[in-house]
Amino acid sequence: MKVRTYVGSDGHSVWFSDDLGETWVRPNSLSGLYLEVAVRGFASHPSDPLSLLAATSKGLMHWDEKIALWNPTSLMGKDVWSIVQNEKNPDLLYAGTCPAALYRSSDRGQTWSECHLPDVSQFSEINMGPTRVTQILFDPLAPETVWATIEIGGIYRSQDNGATWERLSEGLVSADIHGILVTVNEKGERLLMATTNRGLHYSHDNGQSWELQTLKSPWQYTRSIQHRADGFKRIFLANGDWPPGSTGRLLYSDDAGKNWLEKKLPAELNSSVWVFATNPVNANLIYVLTNLGQLFISQDAGETWRKLKREFGGIRSIHWRMVPDDVPVIEQKRSSISLSAPA
């Protein structure tokens, strides 16, 4: 098996790397995906290393590693912003869209049904624009619980495998929610963290109420929040001055968010730190990206970082996984379309 890495750009489709980001290839539109599509999320499962799902502005797309082609799924014609596949039950998926709506599939994406999110439509008027589902999270400590964050719309929770949903907003200083994390504190107690445009929030009562936690940082804007893949010990937090911003910080905590420290990245950052890529198959391998496309890699679980040469411009997502050694190498092909001069 080999590592394959995927970067979802904000208007330049998907880039592939088979050498830990040293070189990148983008298949042209003949591969089945329009070259100028925005790609905001990925999902895959180790049980099927030949399949990858991509949340795109044209709909949910399926990549077949064996034939190196993108194919549309049954969730097309929607601006998909998030996709997640259940680790223990790969048949169960959720997808989130813009305007904000949430869809559930129990047959590995063959069919989808829309979930009812109470009051979600009202926020499009408040936002003066469409809302979007920024993250969907299967609760690692409560198997029947699912979380969804909406920008701008708040935090939603289902405790019955997606059958019913409730909005949890008490104490939030902003409904502009970017991400959510379920963890445990040093006493073994359940703790939730949510990132917003105005700062990081904590909940000690399973989301019923939230409290703003002021960061010791020049800025309170927070984006992705994620555990290191070897458990609950270290948490990474994306911080910056604004979207896309002009600079940012990679923060981490080893005490369930009591204290946050900066992990210096080896370059002057061009925008807010935006998103991470981890995988439990190898907790040592981590990627972090800025919103304007700087890419950093760590191969020692986030202790040290190296900047990769390639910069992508606007990005939204990154994903890495193991694929069979014999999957085709992605080739940079030019279009076969040609125009002939009139006779």
C-alpha positions as CSV (number, residue, x, y, z in Angstrom):
1,M,0.0,0.0,0.0
2,K,1.1,3.6,-0.6
3,V,0.1,7.0,0.6
4,R,-2.1,9.1,-1.8
5,T,-2.9,12.7,-0.9
6,Y,-5.7,14.8,-2.3
7,V,-6.1,18.6,-2.1
8,G,-9.5,20.2,-2.8
9,S,-9.1,23.6,-4.2
10,D,-11.5,26.6,-4.2
11,G,-12.1,26.6,-8.0
12,H,-9.4,24.3,-9.5
13,S,-10.7,20.8,-8.8
14,V,-8.7,18.1,-7.1
15,W,-4.9,17.7,-7.0
16,F,-3.2,14.3,-6.4
17,S,0.2,13.4,-4.9
18,D,1.8,10.0,-4.5
19,D,5.1,11.3,-3.0
20,L,3.9,13.1,0.2
21,G,3.4,16.4,-1.6
22,E,6.6,16.8,-3.4
23,T,4.8,16.7,-6.8
24,W,1.2,17.2,-7.7
25,V,-1.0,16.3,-10.7
26,R,-4.5,17.5,-11.6
27,P,-6.4,15.3,-14.1
28,N,-8.2,17.3,-16.8
29,S,-11.9,17.5,-17.3
30,L,-11.9,14.3,-19.3
31,S,-11.5,12.5,-16.0
32,G,-15.1,13.4,-15.2
33,L,-14.7,16.4,-13.0
34,Y,-14.8,20.0,-14.3
35,L,-11.4,21.7,-13.9
36,E,-12.8,24.8,-12.3
37,V,-15.1,23.2,-9.7
38,A,-14.7,23.9,-6.0
39,V,-13.9,20.9,-3.8
40,R,-14.7,21.4,-0.1
41,G,-14.4,17.9,1.5
42,F,-13.5,14.3,1.0
43,A,-14.5,11.0,2.6
44,S,-13.2,7.4,2.3
45,H,-13.1,4.2,4.2
46,P,-10.3,1.6,4.6
47,S,-12.8,-1.2,3.6
48,D,-12.8,0.2,0.1
49,P,-9.4,1.8,-0.8
50,L,-10.4,2.2,-4.4
51,S,-13.3,4.6,-3.7
52,L,-13.2,8.3,-2.7
53,L,-16.1,10.8,-2.3
54,A,-15.6,14.5,-3.0
55,A,-17.9,17.3,-1.9
56,T,-18.0,19.7,-4.8
57,S,-19.9,22.8,-6.0
58,K,-21.5,20.6,-8.7
59,G,-22.6,17.8,-6.4
60,L,-21.1,14.7,-4.6
61,M,-18.6,13.0,-6.9
62,H,-17.1,9.5,-6.7
63,W,-13.5,8.7,-7.7
64,D,-12.6,5.2,-8.9
65,E,-8.9,4.6,-8.3
66,K,-8.8,1.6,-10.5
67,I,-9.9,3.4,-13.7
68,A,-8.9,6.9,-12.6
69,L,-12.2,8.5,-13.3
70,W,-14.8,10.7,-11.5
71,N,-18.4,9.7,-11.7
72,P,-21.5,11.5,-10.4
73,T,-23.5,10.1,-7.5
74,S,-27.2,10.4,-6.9
75,L,-26.6,13.7,-4.9
76,M,-25.8,15.9,-7.8
77,G,-26.9,19.5,-8.7
78,K,-26.2,20.7,-5.2
79,D,-23.4,22.7,-3.8
80,V,-22.0,20.1,-1.4
81,W,-19.7,21.5,1.4
82,S,-19.2,18.6,3.7
83,I,-19.2,14.8,3.6
84,V,-18.5,12.2,6.3
85,Q,-18.5,8.4,6.4
86,N,-19.0,6.4,9.6
87,E,-15.8,4.7,10.7
88,K,-17.6,1.6,12.2
89,N,-20.4,1.4,9.6
90,P,-19.1,2.5,6.2
91,D,-22.6,2.2,4.7
92,L,-23.7,5.3,6.8
93,L,-22.9,8.7,5.3
94,Y,-24.0,12.3,5.8
95,A,-23.5,15.2,3.3
96,G,-24.1,18.9,4.0
97,T,-24.9,21.6,1.4
98,C,-25.1,25.3,0.7
99,P,-27.8,26.6,1.3
100,A,-27.6,24.6,4.5
101,A,-29.3,21.2,4.3
102,L,-28.3,17.8,5.6
103,Y,-28.6,14.5,3.8
104,R,-28.3,10.9,5.1
105,S,-27.5,7.7,3.3
106,S,-27.6,4.2,4.8
107,D,-26.5,2.4,1.6
108,R,-23.0,3.9,1.1
109,G,-24.3,6.8,-1.0
110,Q,-26.6,5.0,-3.4
111,T,-29.7,6.9,-2.1
112,W,-30.1,9.9,0.1
113,S,-32.8,11.4,2.3
114,E,-33.0,14.9,3.7
115,C,-32.8,15.5,7.4
116,H,-35.1,18.1,9.1
117,L,-33.0,20.8,10.7
118,P,-35.4,23.1,12.6
119,D,-35.2,26.9,12.0
120,V,-32.3,26.5,9.6
121,S,-33.9,28.5,6.8
122,Q,-34.2,31.7,8.8
123,F,-30.5,32.3,8.9
124,S,-30.2,32.9,5.1
125,E,-32.0,36.2,5.7
126,I,-29.9,37.1,8.7
127,N,-26.7,36.3,6.8
128,M,-28.0,38.1,3.7
129,G,-26.7,35.1,1.7
130,P,-26.8,31.3,1.7
131,T,-25.8,29.3,4.8
132,R,-23.6,26.2,4.5
133,V,-22.9,23.0,6.5
134,T,-19.2,23.3,7.4
135,Q,-18.7,20.0,9.3
136,I,-20.5,16.8,10.2
137,L,-19.1,14.7,13.0
138,F,-20.0,11.3,14.3
139,D,-19.6,11.5,18.1
140,P,-16.7,9.2,19.1
141,L,-18.1,8.8,22.6
142,A,-21.8,8.4,21.8
143,P,-22.5,6.1,18.8
144,E,-26.0,7.3,18.1
145,T,-25.1,11.0,18.2
146,V,-24.2,13.1,15.2
147,W,-23.2,16.8,15.2
148,A,-23.5,19.4,12.3
149,T,-22.1,22.9,12.2
150,I,-23.6,25.6,10.0
151,E,-22.1,28.9,8.8
152,I,-24.2,31.0,9.6
153,G,-26.7,28.9,11.5
154,G,-25.4,27.4,14.7
155,I,-24.8,23.9,16.0
156,Y,-27.2,21.0,15.5
157,R,-27.3,17.6,17.3
158,S,-29.0,14.3,16.7
159,Q,-29.0,11.7,19.4
160,D,-31.0,9.1,17.5
161,N,-28.8,8.4,14.4
162,G,-30.1,11.4,12.5
163,A,-33.9,10.8,12.9
164,T,-34.4,14.1,14.7
165,W,-32.3,17.2,15.2
166,E,-32.2,20.1,17.6
167,R,-30.4,23.4,17.5
168,L,-28.1,24.2,20.4
169,S,-27.2,27.9,20.7
170,E,-27.3,29.0,24.3
171,G,-24.1,31.0,25.1
172,L,-22.8,31.2,21.6
173,V,-21.5,34.7,20.8
174,S,-21.8,33.9,17.0
175,A,-23.8,31.6,14.9
176,D,-21.0,31.5,12.4
177,I,-19.8,28.0,13.2
178,H,-16.8,26.5,11.5
179,G,-16.0,23.2,13.3
180,I,-16.7,21.0,16.3
181,L,-14.7,18.5,18.4
182,V,-15.7,16.0,21.1
183,T,-13.0,15.2,23.6
184,V,-12.5,14.4,27.3
185,N,-10.8,16.6,29.9
186,E,-8.1,15.6,32.3
187,K,-10.7,14.3,34.7
188,G,-12.2,12.1,32.0
189,E,-15.2,14.3,31.6
190,R,-16.9,14.9,28.3
191,L,-16.0,18.2,26.7
192,L,-17.1,19.8,23.4
193,M,-15.3,22.6,21.5
194,A,-16.7,24.7,18.7
195,T,-14.8,27.2,16.4
196,T,-16.4,30.4,15.2
197,N,-15.5,33.7,13.5
198,R,-15.4,35.3,17.0
199,G,-13.6,32.7,19.0
200,L,-13.4,29.2,20.5
201,H,-16.4,27.9,22.6
202,Y,-16.5,25.1,25.2
203,S,-19.5,23.1,26.4
204,H,-19.4,20.9,29.5
205,D,-23.0,19.8,29.2
206,N,-23.1,18.1,25.9
207,G,-23.9,21.2,23.9
208,Q,-26.8,22.5,26.0
209,S,-24.8,25.6,26.7
210,W,-21.6,27.2,25.5
211,E,-19.0,29.5,26.9
212,L,-16.5,31.6,25.0
213,Q,-12.8,30.8,25.7
214,T,-10.5,33.7,24.9
215,L,-7.3,32.6,23.3
216,K,-3.9,34.1,24.1
217,S,-3.6,35.1,20.4
218,P,-3.6,38.3,18.5
219,W,-6.8,37.0,16.8
220,Q,-9.9,35.0,17.9
221,Y,-10.9,33.7,14.5
222,T,-10.8,29.9,14.5
223,R,-11.4,27.4,11.8
224,S,-10.6,23.6,12.0
225,I,-10.1,21.8,15.3
226,Q,-8.9,18.2,15.3
227,H,-7.3,15.5,17.5
228,R,-4.0,14.0,16.5
229,A,-4.9,10.6,15.2
230,D,-3.4,8.7,18.1
231,G,-6.2,9.6,20.6
232,F,-7.4,12.5,22.7
233,K,-4.1,13.7,24.1
234,R,-3.1,16.5,21.6
235,I,-5.6,18.8,19.8
236,F,-4.7,21.0,16.9
237,L,-6.5,24.4,16.3
238,A,-6.4,26.6,13.2
239,N,-6.2,30.3,14.0
240,G,-5.8,33.4,11.9
241,D,-6.7,37.1,11.5
242,W,-9.7,36.6,9.1
243,P,-10.8,34.7,6.0
244,P,-8.7,34.4,4.0
245,G,-6.6,36.8,6.1
246,S,-3.0,37.7,5.8
247,T,-1.4,35.6,8.5
248,G,-2.2,32.8,11.0
249,R,-1.1,30.5,13.7
250,L,-1.1,26.7,14.3
251,L,-2.1,26.2,17.9
252,Y,-2.1,23.0,20.0
253,S,-3.2,21.8,23.4
254,D,-2.0,18.8,25.4
255,D,-4.4,19.5,28.3
256,A,-7.9,19.4,26.7
257,G,-7.8,23.1,25.9
258,K,-6.8,24.5,29.3
259,N,-3.8,26.0,27.6
260,W,-3.0,26.6,23.9
261,L,0.5,27.0,22.6
262,E,1.8,28.0,19.2
263,K,3.6,25.5,17.0
264,K,5.7,27.6,14.7
265,L,5.5,26.8,11.0
266,P,8.6,27.2,8.9
267,A,7.5,30.1,6.7
268,E,5.8,33.5,6.9
269,L,2.1,32.5,6.6
270,N,0.1,34.1,3.8
271,S,-3.4,33.7,5.3
272,S,-5.3,32.0,8.2
273,V,-4.4,28.4,9.0
274,W,-7.4,26.5,7.7
275,V,-7.5,22.7,7.7
276,F,-5.7,19.6,8.7
277,A,-5.3,16.0,7.4
278,T,-4.8,13.1,9.8
279,N,-5.3,9.4,9.6
280,P,-5.2,6.7,12.3
281,V,-3.3,4.4,10.0
282,N,-0.3,6.6,10.7
283,A,-0.6,9.2,13.4
284,N,2.8,10.6,12.6
285,L,1.8,11.9,9.2
286,I,-0.1,15.2,9.3
287,Y,-0.7,18.0,6.8
288,V,-1.8,21.5,7.5
289,L,-2.9,24.1,5.0
290,T,-3.5,27.8,5.0
291,N,-6.5,29.3,3.3
292,L,-4.4,30.6,0.4
293,G,-2.7,27.4,-0.2
294,Q,0.5,27.0,1.7
295,L,1.0,23.4,2.6
296,F,3.1,22.0,5.5
297,I,3.8,18.4,6.4
298,S,4.9,16.7,9.6
299,Q,6.1,13.1,9.8
300,D,6.7,13.1,13.6
301,A,3.1,13.6,14.8
302,G,3.3,17.4,14.6
303,E,6.5,18.0,16.6
304,T,8.3,19.5,13.6
305,W,7.0,20.7,10.2
306,R,8.4,21.2,6.7
307,K,6.9,23.5,4.1
308,L,6.2,21.9,0.7
309,K,7.2,23.8,-2.4
310,R,3.8,23.8,-4.0
311,E,1.2,26.5,-3.2
312,F,-2.3,26.2,-4.5
313,G,-4.0,29.5,-4.2
314,G,-7.4,29.1,-2.5
315,I,-8.0,25.7,-0.9
316,R,-10.8,24.2,1.1
317,S,-9.8,20.6,2.0
318,I,-7.1,18.0,2.2
319,H,-7.3,14.2,2.7
320,W,-4.8,11.3,2.7
321,R,-5.1,7.6,2.8
322,M,-3.5,4.3,1.8
323,V,-4.3,2.9,-1.6
324,P,-3.0,-0.3,-3.3
325,D,0.4,-0.1,-4.9
326,D,-1.0,-1.1,-8.2
327,V,-3.5,1.7,-8.6
328,P,-2.7,3.8,-11.8
329,V,-0.4,6.7,-11.4
330,I,-2.3,9.9,-12.1
331,E,-1.1,11.4,-15.3
332,Q,-1.2,15.1,-16.3
333,K,-3.1,14.8,-19.6
334,R,-4.0,17.5,-22.0
335,S,-7.4,17.7,-23.6
336,S,-7.8,15.6,-26.7
337,I,-10.2,18.1,-28.1
338,S,-8.9,19.8,-31.2
339,L,-10.2,22.5,-33.5
340,S,-9.7,22.4,-37.3
341,A,-9.5,25.6,-39.4
342,P,-12.5,25.8,-41.9
343,A,-11.7,24.6,-45.4
